[in-house]
Amino acid sequence: MTQPTPIRREAGPRHAVRWLRIVAPPSHSAPVSARSWCQCGFERTALDRASVLALVDAHAAHPTDCPLLGPEGSKAA
Ligand SMILES: [Zn+2]
């Protein structure tokens, strides 16, 4: 029996709301998917392993570009 393994991470309450959700079944043949969402409007989905890795990178790097989390705190969208 294979079950998806959802991993949920939430940013601290001091920051804009962000989610990174990854579904990575242990079975190699099962599809991997992930979704990254941010309160600023940033949203990405990944439907294969390579894209999930890229999405994780994008999610980790997002605060640098995020208008809600950026050092300038600008509202530039
Ligand atoms: Zn953002």
N, CA, C, O and the ligand as a Tripos MOL2 file, in Angstrom:
@<TRIPOS>MOLECULE
protein
  309   307    78     0     0
PROTEIN
NO_CHARGES

@<TRIPOS>ATOM
      1 N           0.8540   -1.2020    0.0000 N.3       1 MET1
      2 CA          0.0000    0.0000    0.0000 C.3       1 MET1
      3 C           0.8870    1.2480    0.0000 C.2       1 MET1
      4 O           1.8040    1.3750    0.8110 O.2       1 MET1
      5 N           0.5990    2.1470   -0.9090 N.am      2 THR2
      6 CA          1.3650    3.3990   -0.9370 C.3       2 THR2
      7 C           0.4520    4.5590   -0.6020 C.2       2 THR2
      8 O          -0.6880    4.6380   -1.0590 O.2       2 THR2
      9 N           0.9710    5.4320    0.1870 N.am      3 GLN3
     10 CA          0.1930    6.6140    0.5550 C.3       3 GLN3
     11 C           1.0170    7.8660    0.3040 C.2       3 GLN3
     12 O           2.2190    7.8830    0.5700 O.2       3 GLN3
     13 N           0.3870    8.9040   -0.2010 N.am      4 PRO4
     14 CA          1.0950   10.1720   -0.3380 C.3       4 PRO4
     15 C           1.5740   10.6680    1.0210 C.2       4 PRO4
     16 O           0.9360   10.4230    2.0450 O.2       4 PRO4
     17 N           2.6890   11.3590    1.0160 N.am      5 THR5
     18 CA          3.2330   11.8960    2.2530 C.3       5 THR5
     19 C           3.2520   13.4130    2.1760 C.2       5 THR5
     20 O           4.2550   14.0060    1.7810 O.2       5 THR5
     21 N           2.1640   14.0300    2.5440 N.am      6 PRO6
     22 CA          2.1250   15.4930    2.4890 C.3       6 PRO6
     23 C           3.0330   16.1170    3.5350 C.2       6 PRO6
     24 O           3.0550   15.6920    4.6900 O.2       6 PRO6
     25 N           3.7740   17.1200    3.1190 N.am      7 ILE7
     26 CA          4.6340   17.8610    4.0360 C.3       7 ILE7
     27 C           4.1770   19.3070    4.0110 C.2       7 ILE7
     28 O           4.2070   19.9590    2.9670 O.2       7 ILE7
     29 N           3.7660   19.7930    5.1310 N.am      8 ARG8
     30 CA          3.2920   21.1740    5.1910 C.3       8 ARG8
     31 C           4.2720   22.0170    6.0010 C.2       8 ARG8
     32 O           4.6940   21.6380    7.0940 O.2       8 ARG8
     33 N           4.6170   23.1550    5.4420 N.am      9 ARG9
     34 CA          5.4660   24.0800    6.1820 C.3       9 ARG9
     35 C           4.8010   25.4370    6.1530 C.2       9 ARG9
     36 O           4.2950   25.8600    5.1140 O.2       9 ARG9
     37 N           4.7960   26.1060    7.2530 N.am     10 GLU10
     38 CA          4.2050   27.4290    7.2910 C.3      10 GLU10
     39 C           5.2350   28.4230    7.8080 C.2      10 GLU10
     40 O           5.9930   28.1390    8.7360 O.2      10 GLU10
     41 N           5.2400   29.5680    7.1960 N.am     11 ALA11
     42 CA          6.1670   30.6080    7.6330 C.3      11 ALA11
     43 C           5.7480   31.1140    9.0080 C.2      11 ALA11
     44 O           4.6150   30.9090    9.4430 O.2      11 ALA11
     45 N           6.6560   31.7590    9.6630 N.am     12 GLY12
     46 CA          6.3690   32.3180   10.9790 C.3      12 GLY12
     47 C           5.3060   33.3860   10.8890 C.2      12 GLY12
     48 O           5.0850   33.9630    9.8240 O.2      12 GLY12
     49 N           4.6460   33.6510   12.0010 N.am     13 PRO13
     50 CA          3.5420   34.6220   12.0170 C.3      13 PRO13
     51 C           3.9980   36.0500   11.7420 C.2      13 PRO13
     52 O           3.1760   36.9260   11.4740 O.2      13 PRO13
     53 N           5.3150   36.2850   11.8100 N.am     14 ARG14
     54 CA          5.8020   37.6410   11.5810 C.3      14 ARG14
     55 C           5.8810   37.9760   10.0950 C.2      14 ARG14
     56 O           6.0480   39.1360    9.7210 O.2      14 ARG14
     57 N           5.7610   36.9480    9.2500 N.am     15 HIS15
     58 CA          5.9410   37.1490    7.8190 C.3      15 HIS15
     59 C           4.6160   36.9950    7.0930 C.2      15 HIS15
     60 O           3.6100   36.5880    7.6730 O.2      15 HIS15
     61 N           4.6420   37.3270    5.8230 N.am     16 ALA16
     62 CA          3.4790   37.0870    4.9820 C.3      16 ALA16
     63 C           3.1860   35.5970    4.9700 C.2      16 ALA16
     64 O           4.0740   34.7690    5.1740 O.2      16 ALA16
     65 N           1.9420   35.2800    4.7300 N.am     17 VAL17
     66 CA          1.5460   33.8840    4.7640 C.3      17 VAL17
     67 C           2.0560   33.1620    3.5240 C.2      17 VAL17
     68 O           1.7840   33.5660    2.3940 O.2      17 VAL17
     69 N           2.7890   32.1030    3.7560 N.am     18 ARG18
     70 CA          3.2980   31.2990    2.6460 C.3      18 ARG18
     71 C           3.0580   29.8360    2.9530 C.2      18 ARG18
     72 O           3.0750   29.4140    4.1090 O.2      18 ARG18
     73 N           2.8380   29.0810    1.9120 N.am     19 TRP19
     74 CA          2.7340   27.6380    2.0820 C.3      19 TRP19
     75 C           3.5980   26.9300    1.0560 C.2      19 TRP19
     76 O           3.7230   27.3720   -0.0860 O.2      19 TRP19
     77 N           4.1870   25.8370    1.4750 N.am     20 LEU20
     78 CA          4.8440   24.9340    0.5390 C.3      20 LEU20
     79 C           4.3240   23.5420    0.8460 C.2      20 LEU20
     80 O           4.5300   23.0170    1.9400 O.2      20 LEU20
     81 N           3.6470   22.9510   -0.1260 N.am     21 ARG21
     82 CA          3.0630   21.6320    0.1040 C.3      21 ARG21
     83 C           3.6230   20.6850   -0.9420 C.2      21 ARG21
     84 O           3.5200   20.9250   -2.1450 O.2      21 ARG21
     85 N           4.2120   19.6140   -0.4630 N.am     22 ILE22
     86 CA          4.8040   18.6400   -1.3690 C.3      22 ILE22
     87 C           4.1550   17.2840   -1.1290 C.2      22 ILE22
     88 O           4.0290   16.8350    0.0110 O.2      22 ILE22
     89 N           3.7490   16.6450   -2.2070 N.am     23 VAL23
     90 CA          3.2300   15.2880   -2.1120 C.3      23 VAL23
     91 C           4.2250   14.3790   -2.8270 C.2      23 VAL23
     92 O           4.3560   14.4250   -4.0500 O.2      23 VAL23
     93 N           4.9220   13.5540   -2.0500 N.am     24 ALA24
     94 CA          5.9730   12.7130   -2.6050 C.3      24 ALA24
     95 C           5.7700   11.2640   -2.1740 C.2      24 ALA24
     96 O           6.2940   10.8340   -1.1470 O.2      24 ALA24
     97 N           5.0150   10.5250   -2.9560 N.am     25 PRO25
     98 CA          4.7870    9.1210   -2.6220 C.3      25 PRO25
     99 C           6.0980    8.3470   -2.6490 C.2      25 PRO25
    100 O           6.9810    8.6570   -3.4500 O.2      25 PRO25
    101 N           6.2390    7.3450   -1.7860 N.am     26 PRO26
    102 CA          7.4740    6.5540   -1.7500 C.3      26 PRO26
    103 C           7.6800    5.7350   -3.0160 C.2      26 PRO26
    104 O           8.8110    5.4040   -3.3710 O.2      26 PRO26
    105 N           6.5970    5.4140   -3.6870 N.am     27 SER27
    106 CA          6.7290    4.6420   -4.9200 C.3      27 SER27
    107 C           7.3470    5.4900   -6.0190 C.2      27 SER27
    108 O           6.9080    6.6170   -6.2490 O.2      27 SER27
    109 N           8.3540    4.9680   -6.6970 N.am     28 HIS28
    110 CA          9.0510    5.7420   -7.7200 C.3      28 HIS28
    111 C           8.1310    6.0470   -8.9040 C.2      28 HIS28
    112 O           8.2910    7.0650   -9.5770 O.2      28 HIS28
    113 N           7.1780    5.1670   -9.1480 N.am     29 SER29
    114 CA          6.3060    5.3570  -10.3050 C.3      29 SER29
    115 C           5.1620    6.3240  -10.0150 C.2      29 SER29
    116 O           4.5070    6.8170  -10.9340 O.2      29 SER29
    117 N           4.9280    6.5910   -8.7300 N.am     30 ALA30
    118 CA          3.8410    7.4940   -8.3820 C.3      30 ALA30
    119 C           4.2490    8.9340   -8.6520 C.2      30 ALA30
    120 O           5.4070    9.2990   -8.4470 O.2      30 ALA30
    121 N           3.3210    9.7430   -9.1060 N.am     31 PRO31
    122 CA          3.6520   11.1280   -9.4400 C.3      31 PRO31
    123 C           3.9500   11.9600   -8.1930 C.2      31 PRO31
    124 O           3.3140   11.8020   -7.1520 O.2      31 PRO31
    125 N           4.9240   12.8380   -8.3270 N.am     32 VAL32
    126 CA          5.2460   13.7990   -7.2730 C.3      32 VAL32
    127 C           4.6430   15.1330   -7.6670 C.2      32 VAL32
    128 O           4.6880   15.5280   -8.8320 O.2      32 VAL32
    129 N           4.0900   15.8090   -6.7090 N.am     33 SER33
    130 CA          3.5510   17.1230   -7.0220 C.3      33 SER33
    131 C           3.8050   18.0570   -5.8460 C.2      33 SER33
    132 O           4.0030   17.6210   -4.7120 O.2      33 SER33
    133 N           3.7930   19.3490   -6.1460 N.am     34 ALA34
    134 CA          4.0140   20.3350   -5.1020 C.3      34 ALA34
    135 C           3.3330   21.6350   -5.4820 C.2      34 ALA34
    136 O           3.1060   21.9240   -6.6570 O.2      34 ALA34
    137 N           3.0130   22.4120   -4.4560 N.am     35 ARG35
    138 CA          2.4070   23.7050   -4.7060 C.3      35 ARG35
    139 C           2.9840   24.6900   -3.7000 C.2      35 ARG35
    140 O           3.0390   24.4180   -2.5010 O.2      35 ARG35
    141 N           3.4070   25.8240   -4.2050 N.am     36 SER36
    142 CA          3.9110   26.9020   -3.3660 C.3      36 SER36
    143 C           3.0140   28.1060   -3.5520 C.2      36 SER36
    144 O           2.7070   28.4960   -4.6790 O.2      36 SER36
    145 N           2.6010   28.6840   -2.4610 N.am     37 TRP37
    146 CA          1.6770   29.8100   -2.5300 C.3      37 TRP37
    147 C           2.0980   30.8700   -1.5240 C.2      37 TRP37
    148 O           2.5050   30.5540   -0.4060 O.2      37 TRP37
    149 N           1.9940   32.1330   -1.9340 N.am     38 CYS38
    150 CA          2.3420   33.2320   -1.0320 C.3      38 CYS38
    151 C           1.2370   34.2750   -1.0720 C.2      38 CYS38
    152 O           0.5490   34.4500   -2.0780 O.2      38 CYS38
    153 N           1.0920   34.9490    0.0380 N.am     39 GLN39
    154 CA          0.0380   35.9510    0.1870 C.3      39 GLN39
    155 C           0.1760   37.0900   -0.8210 C.2      39 GLN39
    156 O          -0.8080   37.7640   -1.1270 O.2      39 GLN39
    157 N           1.3850   37.3130   -1.3400 N.am     40 CYS40
    158 CA          1.6060   38.4160   -2.2750 C.3      40 CYS40
    159 C           1.0630   38.1070   -3.6610 C.2      40 CYS40
    160 O           1.0130   38.9880   -4.5200 O.2      40 CYS40
    161 N           0.6540   36.8570   -3.8860 N.am     41 GLY41
    162 CA          0.1480   36.4940   -5.2020 C.3      41 GLY41
    163 C           1.0440   35.4900   -5.9060 C.2      41 GLY41
    164 O           0.6670   34.9270   -6.9340 O.2      41 GLY41
    165 N           2.2180   35.2680   -5.3610 N.am     42 PHE42
    166 CA          3.1380   34.2630   -5.8950 C.3      42 PHE42
    167 C           2.4960   32.8890   -5.7720 C.2      42 PHE42
    168 O           2.0270   32.5010   -4.7020 O.2      42 PHE42
    169 N           2.4830   32.1630   -6.8810 N.am     43 GLU43
    170 CA          1.9080   30.8180   -6.8240 C.3      43 GLU43
    171 C           2.5420   29.9680   -7.8990 C.2      43 GLU43
    172 O           2.6230   30.3740   -9.0580 O.2      43 GLU43
    173 N           2.9870   28.7940   -7.5190 N.am     44 ARG44
    174 CA          3.5630   27.8780   -8.4930 C.3      44 ARG44
    175 C           3.1280   26.4700   -8.1630 C.2      44 ARG44
    176 O           2.9310   26.1110   -7.0020 O.2      44 ARG44
    177 N           2.9850   25.6900   -9.1990 N.am     45 THR45
    178 CA          2.7160   24.2770   -8.9940 C.3      45 THR45
    179 C           3.7280   23.4710   -9.7910 C.2      45 THR45
    180 O           4.2190   23.9190  -10.8280 O.2      45 THR45
    181 N           4.0320   22.2820   -9.2980 N.am     46 ALA46
    182 CA          4.9650   21.3980   -9.9820 C.3      46 ALA46
    183 C           4.3620   20.0020  -10.0230 C.2      46 ALA46
    184 O           3.7990   19.5190   -9.0400 O.2      46 ALA46
    185 N           4.4910   19.3760  -11.1630 N.am     47 LEU47
    186 CA          3.8360   18.0830  -11.3380 C.3      47 LEU47
    187 C           4.8230   16.9650  -11.6910 C.2      47 LEU47
    188 O           4.4130   15.8640  -12.0580 O.2      47 LEU47
    189 N           6.1020   17.2470  -11.5780 N.am     48 ASP48
    190 CA          7.0840   16.1770  -11.7600 C.3      48 ASP48
    191 C           8.2820   16.4570  -10.8570 C.2      48 ASP48
    192 O           8.4330   17.5530  -10.3160 O.2      48 ASP48
    193 N           9.1290   15.4380  -10.7080 N.am     49 ARG49
    194 CA         10.1760   15.5250   -9.6970 C.3      49 ARG49
    195 C          11.1150   16.7190   -9.9190 C.2      49 ARG49
    196 O          11.4490   17.4370   -8.9770 O.2      49 ARG49
    197 N          11.5340   16.9200  -11.1650 N.am     50 ALA50
    198 CA         12.4540   18.0230  -11.4510 C.3      50 ALA50
    199 C          11.7910   19.3650  -11.1530 C.2      50 ALA50
    200 O          12.4210   20.2730  -10.6120 O.2      50 ALA50
    201 N          10.5230   19.4780  -11.5080 N.am     51 SER51
    202 CA          9.8200   20.7310  -11.2720 C.3      51 SER51
    203 C           9.6300   20.9780   -9.7760 C.2      51 SER51
    204 O           9.6740   22.1180   -9.3130 O.2      51 SER51
    205 N           9.4170   19.8860   -9.0240 N.am     52 VAL52
    206 CA          9.2600   20.0400   -7.5780 C.3      52 VAL52
    207 C          10.5430   20.5870   -6.9630 C.2      52 VAL52
    208 O          10.5000   21.4610   -6.0970 O.2      52 VAL52
    209 N          11.6830   20.0710   -7.4130 N.am     53 LEU53
    210 CA         12.9570   20.5650   -6.8830 C.3      53 LEU53
    211 C          13.1250   22.0460   -7.2000 C.2      53 LEU53
    212 O          13.5860   22.8200   -6.3610 O.2      53 LEU53
    213 N          12.7450   22.4370   -8.4310 N.am     54 ALA54
    214 CA         12.8480   23.8420   -8.8220 C.3      54 ALA54
    215 C          11.8830   24.6900   -7.9940 C.2      54 ALA54
    216 O          12.1950   25.8190   -7.6150 O.2      54 ALA54
    217 N          10.7090   24.1270   -7.7230 N.am     55 LEU55
    218 CA          9.7130   24.8580   -6.9540 C.3      55 LEU55
    219 C          10.1930   25.0770   -5.5250 C.2      55 LEU55
    220 O           9.9930   26.1490   -4.9540 O.2      55 LEU55
    221 N          10.8270   24.0600   -4.9510 N.am     56 VAL56
    222 CA         11.3560   24.1990   -3.5900 C.3      56 VAL56
    223 C          12.3980   25.3100   -3.5460 C.2      56 VAL56
    224 O          12.4320   26.1060   -2.6080 O.2      56 VAL56
    225 N          13.2480   25.3550   -4.5740 N.am     57 ASP57
    226 CA         14.2460   26.4250   -4.6580 C.3      57 ASP57
    227 C          13.5620   27.7860   -4.7690 C.2      57 ASP57
    228 O          13.9440   28.7460   -4.0990 O.2      57 ASP57
    229 N          12.5450   27.8500   -5.6280 N.am     58 ALA58
    230 CA         11.8470   29.1090   -5.8450 C.3      58 ALA58
    231 C          11.1630   29.5560   -4.5570 C.2      58 ALA58
    232 O          11.1490   30.7410   -4.2270 O.2      58 ALA58
    233 N          10.5990   28.5940   -3.8390 N.am     59 HIS59
    234 CA          9.9260   28.9240   -2.5880 C.3      59 HIS59
    235 C          10.9330   29.4520   -1.5610 C.2      59 HIS59
    236 O          10.6720   30.4310   -0.8620 O.2      59 HIS59
    237 N          12.0810   28.7860   -1.4860 N.am     60 ALA60
    238 CA         13.1020   29.1780   -0.5160 C.3      60 ALA60
    239 C          13.6600   30.5580   -0.8390 C.2      60 ALA60
    240 O          14.0020   31.3260    0.0600 O.2      60 ALA60
    241 N          13.7490   30.8670   -2.1490 N.am     61 ALA61
    242 CA         14.3340   32.1380   -2.5730 C.3      61 ALA61
    243 C          13.3000   33.2510   -2.6280 C.2      61 ALA61
    244 O          13.6570   34.4250   -2.7240 O.2      61 ALA61
    245 N          12.0430   32.8970   -2.5690 N.am     62 HIS62
    246 CA         10.9750   33.8830   -2.7840 C.3      62 HIS62
    247 C          11.0270   35.1020   -1.8640 C.2      62 HIS62
    248 O          10.7810   36.2140   -2.3330 O.2      62 HIS62
    249 N          11.3380   34.9410   -0.5720 N.am     63 PRO63
    250 CA         11.3470   36.1280    0.3030 C.3      63 PRO63
    251 C          12.2110   37.2690   -0.2360 C.2      63 PRO63
    252 O          11.9530   38.4350    0.0650 O.2      63 PRO63
    253 N          13.2290   36.9440   -1.0280 N.am     64 THR64
    254 CA         14.0820   37.9790   -1.6140 C.3      64 THR64
    255 C          13.2930   38.8480   -2.5870 C.2      64 THR64
    256 O          13.5290   40.0500   -2.7010 O.2      64 THR64
    257 N          12.3520   38.2180   -3.2860 N.am     65 ASP65
    258 CA         11.5850   38.9340   -4.3060 C.3      65 ASP65
    259 C          10.2080   39.3510   -3.8150 C.2      65 ASP65
    260 O           9.5450   40.1700   -4.4520 O.2      65 ASP65
    261 N           9.7780   38.8070   -2.7090 N.am     66 CYS66
    262 CA          8.4100   39.0340   -2.2610 C.3      66 CYS66
    263 C           8.1840   40.4750   -1.8330 C.2      66 CYS66
    264 O           8.9290   40.9930   -1.0010 O.2      66 CYS66
    265 N           7.1720   41.1310   -2.3860 N.am     67 PRO67
    266 CA          6.8700   42.5110   -1.9980 C.3      67 PRO67
    267 C           6.4000   42.6200   -0.5490 C.2      67 PRO67
    268 O           6.4500   43.6990    0.0420 O.2      67 PRO67
    269 N           5.9540   41.5240    0.0130 N.am     68 LEU68
    270 CA          5.4950   41.5380    1.4060 C.3      68 LEU68
    271 C           6.6140   41.1860    2.3650 C.2      68 LEU68
    272 O           6.5760   41.5680    3.5350 O.2      68 LEU68
    273 N           7.6180   40.4560    1.8750 N.am     69 LEU69
    274 CA          8.7020   39.9980    2.7480 C.3      69 LEU69
    275 C          10.0170   40.7140    2.4590 C.2      69 LEU69
    276 O          10.9520   40.6300    3.2560 O.2      69 LEU69
    277 N          10.1000   41.4170    1.3290 N.am     70 GLY70
    278 CA         11.3400   42.0500    0.9230 C.3      70 GLY70
    279 C          11.8070   43.0800    1.9360 C.2      70 GLY70
    280 O          11.0140   43.6140    2.7100 O.2      70 GLY70
    281 N          13.1190   43.3540    1.9200 N.am     71 PRO71
    282 CA         13.7150   44.2860    2.8950 C.3      71 PRO71
    283 C          13.1590   45.7000    2.7780 C.2      71 PRO71
    284 O          13.1420   46.4560    3.7490 O.2      71 PRO71
    285 N          12.7030   46.0460    1.5720 N.am     72 GLU72
    286 CA         12.1540   47.3890    1.3720 C.3      72 GLU72
    287 C          10.6920   47.4820    1.7600 C.2      72 GLU72
    288 O          10.1700   48.5620    2.0350 O.2      72 GLU72
    289 N          10.0420   46.3260    1.7770 N.am     73 GLY73
    290 CA          8.6440   46.2970    2.1580 C.3      73 GLY73
    291 C           7.7570   47.0400    1.1880 C.2      73 GLY73
    292 O           6.6680   47.4880    1.5470 O.2      73 GLY73
    293 N           8.2270   47.1720   -0.0510 N.am     74 SER74
    294 CA          7.4430   47.8890   -1.0450 C.3      74 SER74
    295 C           6.2510   47.0420   -1.4880 C.2      74 SER74
    296 O           6.2490   45.8230   -1.3180 O.2      74 SER74
    297 N           5.2670   47.6800   -2.0400 N.am     75 LYS75
    298 CA          4.0770   46.9750   -2.4980 C.3      75 LYS75
    299 C           4.1260   46.7170   -3.9920 C.2      75 LYS75
    300 O           3.1150   46.3630   -4.6000 O.2      75 LYS75
    301 N           5.3010   46.8930   -4.5860 N.am     76 ALA76
    302 CA          5.4270   46.6930   -6.0220 C.3      76 ALA76
    303 C           5.0130   45.2930   -6.3940 C.2      76 ALA76
    304 O           5.5350   44.3100   -5.8670 O.2      76 ALA76
    305 N           4.0740   45.2130   -7.3010 N.am     77 ALA77
    306 CA          3.6110   43.8890   -7.7310 C.3      77 ALA77
    307 C           4.0710   43.6830   -9.1510 C.2      77 ALA77
    308 O           3.8030   42.6370   -9.7410 O.2      77 ALA77
    309 ZN          5.4130   36.6220   -1.5940 Zn       78 ZN78
@<TRIPOS>BOND
     1     1     2 1
     2     2     3 1
     3     3     4 2
     4     3     5 am
     5     5     6 1
     6     6     7 1
     7     7     8 2
     8     7     9 am
     9     9    10 1
    10    10    11 1
    11    11    12 2
    12    11    13 am
    13    13    14 1
    14    14    15 1
    15    15    16 2
    16    15    17 am
    17    17    18 1
    18    18    19 1
    19    19    20 2
    20    19    21 am
    21    21    22 1
    22    22    23 1
    23    23    24 2
    24    23    25 am
    25    25    26 1
    26    26    27 1
    27    27    28 2
    28    27    29 am
    29    29    30 1
    30    30    31 1
    31    31    32 2
    32    31    33 am
    33    33    34 1
    34    34    35 1
    35    35    36 2
    36    35    37 am
    37    37    38 1
    38    38    39 1
    39    39    40 2
    40    39    41 am
    41    41    42 1
    42    42    43 1
    43    43    44 2
    44    43    45 am
    45    45    46 1
    46    46    47 1
    47    47    48 2
    48    47    49 am
    49    49    50 1
    50    50    51 1
    51    51    52 2
    52    51    53 am
    53    53    54 1
    54    54    55 1
    55    55    56 2
    56    55    57 am
    57    57    58 1
    58    58    59 1
    59    59    60 2
    60    59    61 am
    61    61    62 1
    62    62    63 1
    63    63    64 2
    64    63    65 am
    65    65    66 1
    66    66    67 1
    67    67    68 2
    68    67    69 am
    69    69    70 1
    70    70    71 1
    71    71    72 2
    72    71    73 am
    73    73    74 1
    74    74    75 1
    75    75    76 2
    76    75    77 am
    77    77    78 1
    78    78    79 1
    79    79    80 2
    80    79    81 am
    81    81    82 1
    82    82    83 1
    83    83    84 2
    84    83    85 am
    85    85    86 1
    86    86    87 1
    87    87    88 2
    88    87    89 am
    89    89    90 1
    90    90    91 1
    91    91    92 2
    92    91    93 am
    93    93    94 1
    94    94    95 1
    95    95    96 2
    96    95    97 am
    97    97    98 1
    98    98    99 1
    99    99   100 2
   100    99   101 am
   101   101   102 1
   102   102   103 1
   103   103   104 2
   104   103   105 am
   105   105   106 1
   106   106   107 1
   107   107   108 2
   108   107   109 am
   109   109   110 1
   110   110   111 1
   111   111   112 2
   112   111   113 am
   113   113   114 1
   114   114   115 1
   115   115   116 2
   116   115   117 am
   117   117   118 1
   118   118   119 1
   119   119   120 2
   120   119   121 am
   121   121   122 1
   122   122   123 1
   123   123   124 2
   124   123   125 am
   125   125   126 1
   126   126   127 1
   127   127   128 2
   128   127   129 am
   129   129   130 1
   130   130   131 1
   131   131   132 2
   132   131   133 am
   133   133   134 1
   134   134   135 1
   135   135   136 2
   136   135   137 am
   137   137   138 1
   138   138   139 1
   139   139   140 2
   140   139   141 am
   141   141   142 1
   142   142   143 1
   143   143   144 2
   144   143   145 am
   145   145   146 1
   146   146   147 1
   147   147   148 2
   148   147   149 am
   149   149   150 1
   150   150   151 1
   151   151   152 2
   152   151   153 am
   153   153   154 1
   154   154   155 1
   155   155   156 2
   156   155   157 am
   157   157   158 1
   158   158   159 1
   159   159   160 2
   160   159   161 am
   161   161   162 1
   162   162   163 1
   163   163   164 2
   164   163   165 am
   165   165   166 1
   166   166   167 1
   167   167   168 2
   168   167   169 am
   169   169   170 1
   170   170   171 1
   171   171   172 2
   172   171   173 am
   173   173   174 1
   174   174   175 1
   175   175   176 2
   176   175   177 am
   177   177   178 1
   178   178   179 1
   179   179   180 2
   180   179   181 am
   181   181   182 1
   182   182   183 1
   183   183   184 2
   184   183   185 am
   185   185   186 1
   186   186   187 1
   187   187   188 2
   188   187   189 am
   189   189   190 1
   190   190   191 1
   191   191   192 2
   192   191   193 am
   193   193   194 1
   194   194   195 1
   195   195   196 2
   196   195   197 am
   197   197   198 1
   198   198   199 1
   199   199   200 2
   200   199   201 am
   201   201   202 1
   202   202   203 1
   203   203   204 2
   204   203   205 am
   205   205   206 1
   206   206   207 1
   207   207   208 2
   208   207   209 am
   209   209   210 1
   210   210   211 1
   211   211   212 2
   212   211   213 am
   213   213   214 1
   214   214   215 1
   215   215   216 2
   216   215   217 am
   217   217   218 1
   218   218   219 1
   219   219   220 2
   220   219   221 am
   221   221   222 1
   222   222   223 1
   223   223   224 2
   224   223   225 am
   225   225   226 1
   226   226   227 1
   227   227   228 2
   228   227   229 am
   229   229   230 1
   230   230   231 1
   231   231   232 2
   232   231   233 am
   233   233   234 1
   234   234   235 1
   235   235   236 2
   236   235   237 am
   237   237   238 1
   238   238   239 1
   239   239   240 2
   240   239   241 am
   241   241   242 1
   242   242   243 1
   243   243   244 2
   244   243   245 am
   245   245   246 1
   246   246   247 1
   247   247   248 2
   248   247   249 am
   249   249   250 1
   250   250   251 1
   251   251   252 2
   252   251   253 am
   253   253   254 1
   254   254   255 1
   255   255   256 2
   256   255   257 am
   257   257   258 1
   258   258   259 1
   259   259   260 2
   260   259   261 am
   261   261   262 1
   262   262   263 1
   263   263   264 2
   264   263   265 am
   265   265   266 1
   266   266   267 1
   267   267   268 2
   268   267   269 am
   269   269   270 1
   270   270   271 1
   271   271   272 2
   272   271   273 am
   273   273   274 1
   274   274   275 1
   275   275   276 2
   276   275   277 am
   277   277   278 1
   278   278   279 1
   279   279   280 2
   280   279   281 am
   281   281   282 1
   282   282   283 1
   283   283   284 2
   284   283   285 am
   285   285   286 1
   286   286   287 1
   287   287   288 2
   288   287   289 am
   289   289   290 1
   290   290   291 1
   291   291   292 2
   292   291   293 am
   293   293   294 1
   294   294   295 1
   295   295   296 2
   296   295   297 am
   297   297   298 1
   298   298   299 1
   299   299   300 2
   300   299   301 am
   301   301   302 1
   302   302   303 1
   303   303   304 2
   304   303   305 am
   305   305   306 1
   306   306   307 1
   307   307   308 2
@<TRIPOS>SUBSTRUCTURE
     1 MET1         2 RESIDUE 1 A MET
     2 THR2         6 RESIDUE 1 A THR
     3 GLN3        10 RESIDUE 1 A GLN
     4 PRO4        14 RESIDUE 1 A PRO
     5 THR5        18 RESIDUE 1 A THR
     6 PRO6        22 RESIDUE 1 A PRO
     7 ILE7        26 RESIDUE 1 A ILE
     8 ARG8        30 RESIDUE 1 A ARG
     9 ARG9        34 RESIDUE 1 A ARG
    10 GLU10       38 RESIDUE 1 A GLU
    11 ALA11       42 RESIDUE 1 A ALA
    12 GLY12       46 RESIDUE 1 A GLY
    13 PRO13       50 RESIDUE 1 A PRO
    14 ARG14       54 RESIDUE 1 A ARG
    15 HIS15       58 RESIDUE 1 A HIS
    16 ALA16       62 RESIDUE 1 A ALA
    17 VAL17       66 RESIDUE 1 A VAL
    18 ARG18       70 RESIDUE 1 A ARG
    19 TRP19       74 RESIDUE 1 A TRP
    20 LEU20       78 RESIDUE 1 A LEU
    21 ARG21       82 RESIDUE 1 A ARG
    22 ILE22       86 RESIDUE 1 A ILE
    23 VAL23       90 RESIDUE 1 A VAL
    24 ALA24       94 RESIDUE 1 A ALA
    25 PRO25       98 RESIDUE 1 A PRO
    26 PRO26      102 RESIDUE 1 A PRO
    27 SER27      106 RESIDUE 1 A SER
    28 HIS28      110 RESIDUE 1 A HIS
    29 SER29      114 RESIDUE 1 A SER
    30 ALA30      118 RESIDUE 1 A ALA
    31 PRO31      122 RESIDUE 1 A PRO
    32 VAL32      126 RESIDUE 1 A VAL
    33 SER33      130 RESIDUE 1 A SER
    34 ALA34      134 RESIDUE 1 A ALA
    35 ARG35      138 RESIDUE 1 A ARG
    36 SER36      142 RESIDUE 1 A SER
    37 TRP37      146 RESIDUE 1 A TRP
    38 CYS38      150 RESIDUE 1 A CYS
    39 GLN39      154 RESIDUE 1 A GLN
    40 CYS40      158 RESIDUE 1 A CYS
    41 GLY41      162 RESIDUE 1 A GLY
    42 PHE42      166 RESIDUE 1 A PHE
    43 GLU43      170 RESIDUE 1 A GLU
    44 ARG44      174 RESIDUE 1 A ARG
    45 THR45      178 RESIDUE 1 A THR
    46 ALA46      182 RESIDUE 1 A ALA
    47 LEU47      186 RESIDUE 1 A LEU
    48 ASP48      190 RESIDUE 1 A ASP
    49 ARG49      194 RESIDUE 1 A ARG
    50 ALA50      198 RESIDUE 1 A ALA
    51 SER51      202 RESIDUE 1 A SER
    52 VAL52      206 RESIDUE 1 A VAL
    53 LEU53      210 RESIDUE 1 A LEU
    54 ALA54      214 RESIDUE 1 A ALA
    55 LEU55      218 RESIDUE 1 A LEU
    56 VAL56      222 RESIDUE 1 A VAL
    57 ASP57      226 RESIDUE 1 A ASP
    58 ALA58      230 RESIDUE 1 A ALA
    59 HIS59      234 RESIDUE 1 A HIS
    60 ALA60      238 RESIDUE 1 A ALA
    61 ALA61      242 RESIDUE 1 A ALA
    62 HIS62      246 RESIDUE 1 A HIS
    63 PRO63      250 RESIDUE 1 A PRO
    64 THR64      254 RESIDUE 1 A THR
    65 ASP65      258 RESIDUE 1 A ASP
    66 CYS66      262 RESIDUE 1 A CYS
    67 PRO67      266 RESIDUE 1 A PRO
    68 LEU68      270 RESIDUE 1 A LEU
    69 LEU69      274 RESIDUE 1 A LEU
    70 GLY70      278 RESIDUE 1 A GLY
    71 PRO71      282 RESIDUE 1 A PRO
    72 GLU72      286 RESIDUE 1 A GLU
    73 GLY73      290 RESIDUE 1 A GLY
    74 SER74      294 RESIDUE 1 A SER
    75 LYS75      298 RESIDUE 1 A LYS
    76 ALA76      302 RESIDUE 1 A ALA
    77 ALA77      306 RESIDUE 1 A ALA
    78 ZN78       309 GROUP 0 **** ****
